[in-house]
Amino acid sequence: MATNHPCSLAIVGGGAAGFFLAISAKELMPELEVTILEQQRKVLAKVEISGGGRCNCTNTFAEVSDLRQVYPRGATLLKRLFKQFGPADAYRWFEAHGVPLTVQADQCVFPQAQDSHAIIDCFLREARKHDVRIQLGTKVEDPQALLSKFDFVAVTTGGMTPHQHAAWSSLPLGGVGEGCVPSLFTFTIQDAALTALQGIVVEHSIVHIPSTPFRSEGPLLITHWGMSGPAILKLSSHAARHLAEQHYQSPLLINWTGESNTEEVRQHIIYNIETNAQKLIDNLHPYGLQARLWAYLLNKAQLQGRRCNELGKRGINRLVELLTNDTYTLAGRSPYKDEFVTCGGIPLDSVDKTTLESKTTPHLFYAGEVLDIDGVTGGFNFQAAWTTAYAVAKGIEKKN
Ligand SMILES: Cc1cc2nc3c(=O)[nH]c(=O)nc-3n(C[C@H](O)[C@H](O)[C@H](O)COP(=O)(O)OP(=O)(O)OC[C@H]3O[C@@H](n4cnc5c(N)ncnc54)[C@H](O)[C@@H]3O)c2cc1C
């Protein structure tokens, strides 16, 4: 761009993506004047509370064979952008900027300090070093209007609230897409006998919404309002829009064994029953199920108090059905508003696939959760923020 003054960039939103973009842009273009406009009196609020205060800042992706497993929305775009700045780049970036990291057994990456302030301090230090201006208490109503004052504008406002969605729908931003709905929430299930089992964790469960492709696997936690844990959070993410359309009223199938082959489960149960013929079925606890959960399931199948050799074919069928296809009714989202991210946002077909510049408004860019990209838990959402922010910084560099 032919200007006789240094180019300027306004970043709307001082969260994860906003700061990463500000610092990356200054590292690529030291002359660029960068200003972060933040509506709150505080920046990086979500980073602070993330990962239980420890900030799960990325993931090794070692257990991810297809990005669609972890990004229900945005996988194709991220696959492309990871070539510019992927998880290994993010890992190196933090270590090179004074934040040593550690990898957990489940491949989640955290600061070695086990404290999100390690990341916040790094971002604030780097922003100060590069003279990034930070304007607090500045709510931007119309990002496009900023283009009259700044050469480039990047919107990094995070998950869109219904209010923001309604307000921005009328602006010429190139479309704000479908309304945003929550993702990563837990399930309310009205079953007093089930919720009395609160605190029980089933390490290997498979959860499924019948008549849909939505299913997920992993640990399941029974809570005093219903169900939570990684399997449920993942399912809520993949089925976010479907469940919103159903007003969070839906049947839900639980396989308590983690074994998807029903015939295998049947053989396992028959073997257990034959080798414990004289025992009470109540004392079996197959698949390591905790005694209280097993008693609850037997009660549901009306099989408690029977000896194994009294079960018969019908009893075994009932048991296998209950272990692999136990039906519940989802009665709502958790009452605690514990959603972590939103599903929806700026449609990906309205931005350039490499630079994330708006196709309708030149010099207007988007990064982070404001885009229609979101992931399951495990550090995937922050990785999307770092990757998209870096892509915008490179996009601005190309135009500068
Ligand atoms: C409790 C919780 C825990 C989480 N833990 C993790 C985790 O461990 N790992 C992980 O990967 N992800 C986690 N996430 C998700 C992650 O925090 C987000 O995906 C990430 O913060 C998105 O970054 P962002 O910069 O796009 O948005 P944000 O971090 O939300 O930042 C957006 C900023 O923009 C500001 N803003 C909004 N509108 C305006 C406006 N009009 N004008 C000016 N400023 C505005 C907001 O105040 C905010 O500061 C967690 C989320 C929550 C809620």
The ligand as a Tripos MOL2 file, in Angstrom:
@<TRIPOS>MOLECULE
LIG
   53    58     1     0     0
SMALL
NO_CHARGES

@<TRIPOS>ATOM
      1 C1        -14.6370  -21.5470   31.0520 C.3       1 LIG1
      2 C2        -13.9250  -21.7400   29.7320 C.ar      1 LIG1
      3 C3        -12.7830  -22.5380   29.6750 C.ar      1 LIG1
      4 C4        -12.1270  -22.7470   28.4630 C.ar      1 LIG1
      5 N1        -11.0100  -23.5150   28.4350 N.ar      1 LIG1
      6 C5        -10.3660  -23.7280   27.2640 C.ar      1 LIG1
      7 C6         -9.1550  -24.4780   27.2100 C.ar      1 LIG1
      8 O1         -8.5870  -24.8700   28.2490 O.2       1 LIG1
      9 N2         -8.5970  -24.7170   25.9850 N.ar      1 LIG1
     10 C7         -9.1530  -24.2330   24.8260 C.ar      1 LIG1
     11 O2         -8.5930  -24.4750   23.7530 O.2       1 LIG1
     12 N3        -10.2580  -23.4690   24.8440 N.ar      1 LIG1
     13 C8        -10.8700  -23.2010   26.0330 C.ar      1 LIG1
     14 N4        -11.9910  -22.4240   26.0620 N.ar      1 LIG1
     15 C9        -12.4320  -21.7850   24.7910 C.3       1 LIG1
     16 C10       -11.5360  -20.5650   24.5220 C.3       1 LIG1
     17 O3        -11.4870  -19.7680   25.7050 O.3       1 LIG1
     18 C11       -12.0630  -19.7350   23.3570 C.3       1 LIG1
     19 O4        -12.2510  -20.5730   22.2380 O.3       1 LIG1
     20 C12       -11.0860  -18.6130   23.0110 C.3       1 LIG1
     21 O5        -10.9660  -17.7390   24.1200 O.3       1 LIG1
     22 C13       -11.5280  -17.8410   21.7910 C.3       1 LIG1
     23 O6        -10.6460  -16.7650   21.6030 O.3       1 LIG1
     24 P1        -11.1360  -15.4190   20.9150 P.3       1 LIG1
     25 O7        -10.0020  -14.4680   21.0050 O.co2     1 LIG1
     26 O8        -11.7310  -15.7020   19.6090 O.co2     1 LIG1
     27 O9        -12.3230  -14.9040   21.8500 O.3       1 LIG1
     28 P2        -12.2610  -14.4000   23.3530 P.3       1 LIG1
     29 O10       -11.1090  -14.9850   24.0690 O.co2     1 LIG1
     30 O11       -13.6410  -14.6270   23.8930 O.co2     1 LIG1
     31 O12       -12.0000  -12.8310   23.2400 O.3       1 LIG1
     32 C14       -12.9180  -11.9600   22.6330 C.3       1 LIG1
     33 C15       -12.7270  -10.5860   23.2440 C.3       1 LIG1
     34 O13       -13.4490   -9.6290   22.4720 O.3       1 LIG1
     35 C16       -14.1130   -8.7310   23.3350 C.3       1 LIG1
     36 N5        -15.2560   -8.1690   22.5850 N.ar      1 LIG1
     37 C17       -16.3990   -8.7950   22.1900 C.ar      1 LIG1
     38 N6        -17.1910   -7.9630   21.4890 N.ar      1 LIG1
     39 C18       -16.5380   -6.7660   21.4420 C.ar      1 LIG1
     40 C19       -16.8620   -5.5150   20.8480 C.ar      1 LIG1
     41 N7        -17.9910   -5.3310   20.1620 N.pl3     1 LIG1
     42 N8        -15.9620   -4.5090   20.9770 N.ar      1 LIG1
     43 C20       -14.7950   -4.6760   21.6690 C.ar      1 LIG1
     44 N9        -14.4480   -5.8400   22.2480 N.ar      1 LIG1
     45 C21       -15.3110   -6.8830   22.1280 C.ar      1 LIG1
     46 C22       -14.5020   -9.6090   24.5150 C.3       1 LIG1
     47 O14       -14.7650   -8.8330   25.6650 O.3       1 LIG1
     48 C23       -13.2680  -10.4850   24.6610 C.3       1 LIG1
     49 O15       -12.2900   -9.8980   25.4820 O.3       1 LIG1
     50 C24       -12.6420  -22.1670   27.2720 C.ar      1 LIG1
     51 C25       -13.7730  -21.3400   27.3360 C.ar      1 LIG1
     52 C26       -14.4080  -21.1240   28.5510 C.ar      1 LIG1
     53 C27       -15.6230  -20.2260   28.5980 C.3       1 LIG1
@<TRIPOS>BOND
     1     1     2 1
     2     2     3 ar
     3     2    52 ar
     4     3     4 ar
     5     4     5 ar
     6     4    50 ar
     7     5     6 ar
     8     6     7 ar
     9     6    13 1
    10     7     8 2
    11     7     9 ar
    12     9    10 ar
    13    10    11 2
    14    10    12 ar
    15    12    13 ar
    16    13    14 ar
    17    14    15 1
    18    14    50 ar
    19    15    16 1
    20    16    17 1
    21    16    18 1
    22    18    19 1
    23    18    20 1
    24    20    21 1
    25    20    22 1
    26    22    23 1
    27    23    24 1
    28    24    25 2
    29    24    26 1
    30    24    27 1
    31    27    28 1
    32    28    29 2
    33    28    30 1
    34    28    31 1
    35    31    32 1
    36    32    33 1
    37    33    34 1
    38    33    48 1
    39    34    35 1
    40    35    36 1
    41    35    46 1
    42    36    37 ar
    43    36    45 ar
    44    37    38 ar
    45    38    39 ar
    46    39    40 ar
    47    39    45 ar
    48    40    41 1
    49    40    42 ar
    50    42    43 ar
    51    43    44 ar
    52    44    45 ar
    53    46    47 1
    54    46    48 1
    55    48    49 1
    56    50    51 ar
    57    51    52 ar
    58    52    53 1
@<TRIPOS>SUBSTRUCTURE
     1 LIG1         1 GROUP 0 **** ****
